[in-house]
Amino acid sequence: MGQAEQQKEKRCFEAVYEEYYDCVFRYAYTLLLNREDAEDVTSETFIAAYTHYDSYDPAKASVAVWLIRIAHNRAVNFLRSAACRKRADMPEDFEISDERADFTGASDASEAVLRLYARLSPEERDFLNLRYVMELKDKEIASLLGLPEKTVNKRYQRLLAKCRSFVETT
């Protein structure tokens, strides 16, 4: 496929933004567990994506995978930053409060999931996000993380067992 055909397959960036904003926000939120930080990471993600959209190659990755890789890198950078390290750990009585009622605070189940996420490491949350928030297939996740597909599947099995044990002890 030539460069001209690849460029035709690209949608205008505004359409990409409209389609993937909520997905990128949910990914960032479930990784960072803080609305303001997730909004910042989401904004940074789309600014970087817009800046480099001309170099995006649909033959290498889907738009979703490309955006999530950017969001992942931004979130990891935030988690490593001094601003994040100064932040106190989430209190036991942490409340879910978010104006995005379609995502958080929508039900007791949403709150239970976020409480479970709070007990996981950022890496574990990220791993679950790729499958359940971004709805990526094992093959896409393996490609994104540079792992064999079987390793991805085994990690999910172990992580889901860990989550079950958390639920059973509460």
Disulfide bonds with the S-S distance in Angstrom:
none
